[in-house]
Amino acid sequence: MRTHRFWKLVSATASAFAIAHVSSAEPIPIEDIARLPAMTSVSVSTDGKTMVALIGPSTGKDTDRAVIAAWDLTDLSKPPITAAPDGKESEFIGVRALKDGKVEVYVRQPFTGRLSGCDEGNAIGTTRTWTRKALLTDTTFKKFEEPFINLGSTRGIGKSTEDCIRITARGSVTSRLPLDPDNVLISRINSDFNSEVGLLNLKTSAFKSLYKGSGDTGAGYTDPADGEVMSASGVDEKRKSFERYTQLKAAKGASLEDHDALTVDESALQEMSVIHRDRATGLYYVLTNKFSDKKQIFTYDPASRVLNPEPVFAHPDFDASGIVTSTATNDFGKILGYAFDADVTRYEWLDAEYGGIVLGLEQQLKAETVDIIYRNDDFSLIIFSASGSNMPARYYLLRDRSKLELLGAERPWIDTKGLSQTQFINYAARDGRALPALLTPRQGWKEGEAPGKAVVLPHGGPWARDFGGWDMSGWVPFLTSRGYTVLQPQYRGSVGWGMDLWRAGDAQFGYKAQDDKDDGAAWLVSQGYAAPDKMVMFGYSYGGYAAMAAATRKDSPYQCAIAGAGYGESDKINIGIDSSRFGRMAIGSKLSGRDVIKDVANAEIPILIYHGDRDVRVPDTYGKAFYNAIRKYTTAKYLNVPDMPHSLPWTPDQQRLTLAEIEKFLVGECGLN
């Protein structure tokens, strides 16, 4: 890795933020969405001495690959140390400060080769994909190590198997262990494809194994003080039911034992996770939907094996999602608040001081979300991010609770004054079911204005959900700044909104789950947001399937459809689960639905189909097959996106290409000026 210095990064970023050049009355330029963020992936070492981030280089020819940067927080007048990726293909995609000057860096690069069916690779022939891996370095960025793969002896391991291990390896630092001066907790992948959890000494590089997974069993909750694995879970396919069991240690240093009270039926979509252990009482905190529609948090006594029947936290309308605990040395592990997932992740604060600071900063900065990245014991130094659906993240340093300094911003070139804020709403499906949704009105919209253009933008998955906040794909601000109101329906089959809505999607994709999206379009018209002749369906992944379904429905409510990385046959979504009996029998039927490729003769509206040619999650052959079928019946365009993988991050070139084609299609084939 070659190194260089960006001498005035902090002041330059702040200056750029203050002199945003985009007029709020104009669409956000594609380049301003496509280009690399000026600052992102910000973290601070557990000792508070070092801050690291990814930054978008502002000089030189290579402005489309991020640079890693490290600042000395004890003296911010010093310039940051930076490093750019070596070679023409590798890219930095994430960074995290650890402690003692050590840094974890995430990199990726394209790969073309034989994988013999490994993970999502082709069983026959070559696979074009991306490799990702985590590396360790220090703040000089001169030497990079890879401690997260343990191939052991490579004797008897073929090259395609070795490549497979490296590509599927998801090892990383799982806990920074702020109370331990020498070690971090890591997971690593062995040559048998099983994961192993252990302590990595940052000074000596020695590894001490604490837990080895096998098959479908893996480590769960680990003690954030010393890394001890306190829980594990797995699926026993020898049992006739599809149960996920949980193992716990009754005390520190004890053995893991089965605790039947925490067993759940995964075929019924029940979930159970251990999220905290109280060091004083030994009680565990578990997050589960076993006893209610919405996830709740309960305490469990491992000694008496009794689950408290009353939740310690439950929200009547939203899933509980976790616990916020203190990382300060004076009250380490103290519960500060409970989290629940609404339009964004929100909190019920138990600690008045911590919660008061967060809520005060949100109010002062008019932010939807404030996330504290680092705080010292007495709150005299706080580093945090502030963001919202109409505000890309900004990073601040607060000294002595009164002196606020802007460190940088993700996209300082975007003027946020005219951007619309996302709202949480509910609308009724045709069968009376209440469906949650996120609504972002077109830029400058005022109540009572004439109906205009609108996009129904369903999420991928389909077992996923949308959150508010700044849209990292860029699609929502791209569309709303061009005069489109955007509705993100949380259709039946979406997760994170309760068991009832999740289960209601079973085998309904392309059927009732598709009706939900059309009912969202009707709601937009009924509420005056959209004109009935100015509607668009746009989706990606499963959302691409939904856009294909919209294009093949008779009397479609849309003027056109845009399908990114979609598939026209419902069983294609099951490829990743077909390899196990559990997947096939317990889950496969739930994800089934309509083969919309068989309905192409119904097509009446134009469709744009785009697909990355390094997508192994949903291979581009699926998109091409649907394009070749539907183009006989309606106007269809196909866009190949070179080297694009399925998931973010996408390169600036890929964003420039796709956004430009989407804009061209909306104005041209869709006729929506």
Secondary structure, DSSP 8 states (H G I E B T S, - for coil): -EEEE-TTHHHHHHHHHHT----TTS---HHHHHS--SEEEEEE-TTSSEEEEEE---SSS--SS-EEEEEETT-TTS--EEEE-STTT-EEEEEEE-STTEEEEEEEEEEEEE-TT-TTS-SSSEEEEEEEEEEEEETT----B-TTEE----TT--HHHHHHHHHH---EEEE--TT-SSEEEEEEEETTS-EEEEEEETTT--EEEEEE-BTTBEE--B-TTT--B-EEEEE-TTSSS-EEEEEEESSTT--EEE-GGG-EEGGGT--EEEEEE-TTT--EEEEE-TTSSS-EEEEEETTTTEE-SS-SB--SSSEEEEEEE--SGGGTT-EEEEEEESSSEEEEES-HHHHHHHHHHHHHHT-SEEEEEEE-TTSSEEEEEEEETTEEEEEEEEETTTEEEEEEES-TTS--TT----EEEEEE-TTS-EEEEEEE--TT--TT---EEEEE---SSSS-----SS-TTSHHHHHHTTTEEEEEE--TT-SSS-HHHHHTTTT-BTTHHHHHHHHHHHHHHHTTSEEEEEEEEEEETHHHHHHHHHHTSTT-S-SEEEEES--SSGGGGGGGGTTSHHIIIIIGGGG-B--GGGGGGG--S-EEEEEETT-SSS-HHHHHHHHHHHTTTS-EEEEEETT--SSS---HHHHHHHHHHHHHHHHTTS---
